[in-house]
Amino acid sequence: TLLNDPSYIESARVFAGQILRHGGSSTPERVNWAFQRALSRSASEEELSVIKALYDKHWHAYQQENHSAQLLANAGEKERSEGLADGDLAAWTSVARVVLNLNESISRY
């Protein structure tokens, strides 16, 4: 439910827009910004490597599948931020979905 529910997809899309707007210019900066906001810590080297590979995979896929990128980049009712490319927003939405669904994000210790 948390990964595929429409409200969680929309939340991830909005978070992805914030990552793109405020997270810096490089993938590692953006991943660490997302981790700081969601988990109050930086990503480990292993997490950074896995998330970067995920981002690269999804970014390349959304460059080939523009219609899929458009659907994800416009998911939900909240208006999207202006000036963000569909493929970029969709790829970062995939990353945001993972970060928001980490056990650390959804469970209390």
Backbone as CSV, one residue per row, in Angstrom:
resi,resn,N_x,N_y,N_z,CA_x,CA_y,CA_z,C_x,C_y,C_z
1,THR,0.823,-1.196,0.000,0.000,0.000,0.000,0.865,1.257,0.000
2,LEU,1.884,1.291,0.843,2.681,2.509,0.942,3.426,2.830,-0.347
3,LEU,3.800,1.820,-1.097,4.577,2.063,-2.301,3.714,2.464,-3.489
4,ASN,2.493,1.943,-3.574,1.685,2.135,-4.774,0.390,2.910,-4.578
5,ASP,0.049,3.261,-3.372,-1.165,4.022,-3.125,-1.059,5.404,-3.793
6,PRO,-2.114,5.860,-4.456,-2.039,7.156,-5.149,-1.610,8.325,-4.270
7,SER,-2.041,8.358,-3.028,-1.647,9.481,-2.167,-0.154,9.432,-1.841
8,TYR,0.409,8.235,-1.725,1.844,8.114,-1.466,2.652,8.434,-2.712
9,ILE,2.128,8.087,-3.880,2.813,8.441,-5.123,2.826,9.959,-5.280
10,GLU,1.707,10.592,-4.989,1.647,12.055,-5.066,2.600,12.685,-4.052
11,SER,2.640,12.151,-2.841,3.557,12.666,-1.818,5.002,12.548,-2.288
12,ALA,5.334,11.418,-2.891,6.689,11.226,-3.404,6.984,12.205,-4.533
13,ARG,6.006,12.468,-5.385,6.208,13.421,-6.484,6.473,14.821,-5.947
14,VAL,5.716,15.222,-4.944,5.914,16.549,-4.353,7.282,16.615,-3.666
15,PHE,7.646,15.551,-2.958,8.964,15.482,-2.322,10.058,15.547,-3.391
16,ALA,9.864,14.860,-4.507,10.836,14.881,-5.603,11.027,16.303,-6.132
17,GLY,9.945,17.052,-6.237,10.062,18.442,-6.666,10.903,19.261,-5.699
18,GLN,10.738,19.013,-4.405,11.547,19.701,-3.401,13.008,19.287,-3.508
19,ILE,13.241,17.998,-3.743,14.619,17.513,-3.916,15.278,18.252,-5.076
20,LEU,14.577,18.352,-6.186,15.135,19.022,-7.359,15.343,20.519,-7.126
21,ARG,14.440,21.147,-6.428,14.524,22.602,-6.210,15.545,22.988,-5.135
22,HIS,15.657,22.156,-4.085,16.443,22.566,-2.916,17.608,21.647,-2.580
23,GLY,17.729,20.519,-3.267,18.690,19.500,-2.870,20.089,19.643,-3.426
24,GLY,20.358,20.678,-4.175,21.686,20.833,-4.762,21.650,20.470,-6.236
25,SER,22.832,20.359,-6.823,22.897,20.130,-8.264,23.382,18.743,-8.647
26,SER,23.976,18.016,-7.723,24.480,16.680,-8.058,23.591,15.603,-7.435
27,THR,23.681,14.420,-7.988,22.892,13.307,-7.445,23.243,13.035,-5.983
28,PRO,24.527,12.936,-5.602,24.825,12.699,-4.178,24.278,13.797,-3.260
29,GLU,24.370,15.057,-3.683,23.823,16.146,-2.867,22.316,15.978,-2.691
30,ARG,21.648,15.645,-3.765,20.196,15.497,-3.706,19.781,14.299,-2.863
31,VAL,20.489,13.201,-2.992,20.176,12.021,-2.173,20.370,12.357,-0.704
32,ASN,21.472,12.994,-0.366,21.719,13.340,1.034,20.712,14.355,1.553
33,TRP,20.289,15.291,0.710,19.252,16.245,1.121,17.967,15.493,1.456
34,ALA,17.592,14.547,0.582,16.374,13.761,0.809,16.481,12.950,2.093
35,PHE,17.614,12.321,2.319,17.808,11.545,3.541,17.740,12.447,4.766
36,GLN,18.347,13.637,4.690,18.292,14.561,5.828,16.854,14.958,6.143
37,ARG,16.057,15.230,5.112,14.676,15.652,5.333,13.814,14.503,5.848
38,ALA,13.989,13.321,5.303,13.131,12.189,5.666,13.608,11.447,6.903
39,LEU,14.944,11.362,7.101,15.487,10.503,8.150,16.379,11.226,9.150
40,SER,16.629,12.504,8.926,17.502,13.309,9.784,18.927,12.770,9.842
41,ARG,19.380,12.237,8.710,20.759,11.763,8.610,21.150,11.712,7.142
42,SER,22.450,11.623,6.911,22.953,11.461,5.548,22.872,9.997,5.149
43,ALA,22.899,9.760,3.860,22.927,8.392,3.347,24.317,7.796,3.567
44,SER,24.357,6.510,3.852,25.647,5.818,3.937,26.206,5.676,2.519
45,GLU,27.466,5.313,2.416,28.070,5.110,1.086,27.320,4.026,0.315
46,GLU,26.937,2.953,0.998,26.194,1.877,0.337,24.832,2.366,-0.130
47,GLU,24.119,3.080,0.741,22.815,3.618,0.364,22.944,4.584,-0.807
48,LEU,23.943,5.421,-0.755,24.165,6.383,-1.827,24.411,5.664,-3.153
49,SER,25.194,4.612,-3.118,25.482,3.838,-4.320,24.219,3.189,-4.891
50,VAL,23.421,2.593,-4.020,22.190,1.925,-4.453,21.189,2.937,-5.004
51,ILE,21.017,4.040,-4.310,20.059,5.064,-4.736,20.518,5.712,-6.044
52,LYS,21.816,5.961,-6.184,22.327,6.535,-7.423,22.070,5.590,-8.598
53,ALA,22.298,4.296,-8.399,22.033,3.316,-9.464,20.543,3.294,-9.813
54,LEU,19.684,3.368,-8.793,18.244,3.404,-9.023,17.870,4.649,-9.822
55,TYR,18.398,5.797,-9.411,18.106,7.041,-10.125,18.550,6.938,-11.576
56,ASP,19.775,6.492,-11.804,20.291,6.381,-13.176,19.407,5.470,-14.025
57,LYS,19.019,4.329,-13.467,18.167,3.381,-14.192,16.834,4.023,-14.572
58,HIS,16.200,4.673,-13.592,14.896,5.282,-13.848,15.008,6.500,-14.761
59,TRP,16.065,7.287,-14.614,16.228,8.451,-15.477,16.342,8.006,-16.934
60,HIS,17.166,6.995,-17.187,17.314,6.497,-18.562,15.998,5.915,-19.086
61,ALA,15.290,5.184,-18.249,14.010,4.604,-18.675,13.002,5.700,-19.017
62,TYR,12.928,6.739,-18.184,11.953,7.799,-18.444,12.340,8.675,-19.623
63,GLN,13.611,8.690,-20.002,13.996,9.402,-21.225,13.448,8.665,-22.454
64,GLN,13.349,7.337,-22.356,12.826,6.526,-23.457,11.303,6.447,-23.449
65,GLU,10.704,6.567,-22.268,9.256,6.399,-22.104,8.647,7.721,-21.624
66,ASN,8.621,8.689,-22.501,8.165,10.020,-22.120,6.726,10.028,-21.612
67,HIS,5.871,9.200,-22.207,4.474,9.165,-21.747,4.396,8.700,-20.290
68,SER,5.159,7.683,-19.932,5.195,7.211,-18.540,5.734,8.291,-17.612
69,ALA,6.755,8.992,-18.071,7.320,10.086,-17.274,6.278,11.179,-17.044
70,GLN,5.518,11.530,-18.088,4.478,12.553,-17.958,3.408,12.134,-16.958
71,LEU,2.996,10.871,-17.023,1.971,10.383,-16.096,2.431,10.484,-14.651
72,LEU,3.660,10.038,-14.388,4.166,10.078,-13.020,4.435,11.510,-12.573
73,ALA,4.971,12.332,-13.458,5.298,13.718,-13.108,4.055,14.557,-12.819
74,ASN,2.896,14.089,-13.255,1.652,14.818,-13.027,0.680,14.063,-12.129
75,ALA,1.156,13.041,-11.445,0.286,12.219,-10.594,-0.277,13.048,-9.444
76,GLY,-1.535,12.841,-9.158,-2.163,13.478,-8.012,-2.811,14.811,-8.345
77,GLU,-3.352,15.420,-7.306,-4.103,16.658,-7.464,-3.268,17.914,-7.262
78,LYS,-2.214,17.815,-6.479,-1.385,19.003,-6.224,-0.671,19.409,-7.503
79,GLU,-0.731,20.701,-7.792,-0.065,21.200,-8.990,1.428,20.951,-8.876
80,ARG,2.028,20.644,-9.996,3.462,20.401,-9.992,4.216,21.704,-10.123
81,SER,5.455,21.679,-9.688,6.319,22.845,-9.796,6.640,23.117,-11.252
82,GLU,6.635,24.374,-11.618,6.968,24.781,-12.987,8.461,24.606,-13.236
83,GLY,8.793,24.330,-14.483,10.185,24.319,-14.886,10.941,23.026,-14.650
84,LEU,10.263,21.978,-14.218,10.936,20.699,-14.004,10.591,19.758,-15.149
85,ALA,11.602,19.164,-15.742,11.392,18.240,-16.857,10.699,16.976,-16.364
86,ASP,9.792,16.447,-17.176,9.038,15.244,-16.802,9.953,14.092,-16.411
87,GLY,10.976,13.826,-17.211,11.876,12.703,-16.939,12.629,12.871,-15.635
88,ASP,13.076,14.098,-15.353,13.791,14.358,-14.095,12.868,14.183,-12.900
89,LEU,11.685,14.781,-12.996,10.739,14.693,-11.888,10.292,13.253,-11.666
90,ALA,10.056,12.512,-12.732,9.641,11.122,-12.599,10.750,10.269,-11.969
91,ALA,11.987,10.467,-12.406,13.094,9.688,-11.841,13.290,10.000,-10.361
92,TRP,13.218,11.272,-10.004,13.357,11.621,-8.587,12.135,11.198,-7.777
93,THR,10.986,11.095,-8.405,9.815,10.540,-7.715,10.078,9.087,-7.356
94,SER,10.697,8.343,-8.239,11.056,6.951,-7.938,12.000,6.888,-6.752
95,VAL,12.981,7.776,-6.715,13.907,7.827,-5.580,13.160,8.198,-4.305
96,ALA,12.313,9.211,-4.391,11.564,9.654,-3.207,10.668,8.544,-2.671
97,ARG,10.077,7.760,-3.552,9.239,6.634,-3.114,10.053,5.651,-2.296
98,VAL,11.274,5.391,-2.723,12.137,4.468,-1.987,12.488,5.046,-0.620
99,VAL,12.913,6.297,-0.594,13.304,6.926,0.677,12.125,6.955,1.644
100,LEU,10.955,7.300,1.150,9.776,7.374,2.023,9.271,5.999,2.449
101,ASN,9.733,4.949,1.780,9.317,3.591,2.140,10.402,2.778,2.820
102,LEU,11.509,3.411,3.168,12.513,2.704,3.949,11.914,2.336,5.302
103,ASN,12.321,1.207,5.828,11.823,0.766,7.123,11.996,1.873,8.173
104,GLU,13.095,2.561,8.089,13.406,3.656,9.010,12.394,4.798,8.902
105,SER,11.796,4.962,7.735,10.814,6.030,7.524,9.431,5.662,8.036
106,ILE,9.103,4.372,7.994,7.728,3.967,8.292,7.561,3.268,9.625
107,SER,8.663,2.982,10.322,8.581,2.276,11.603,9.194,3.106,12.710
108,ARG,8.631,2.979,13.872,9.228,3.611,15.046,10.114,2.590,15.718
109,TYR,11.248,3.038,16.173,12.182,2.151,16.888,12.082,2.383,18.354
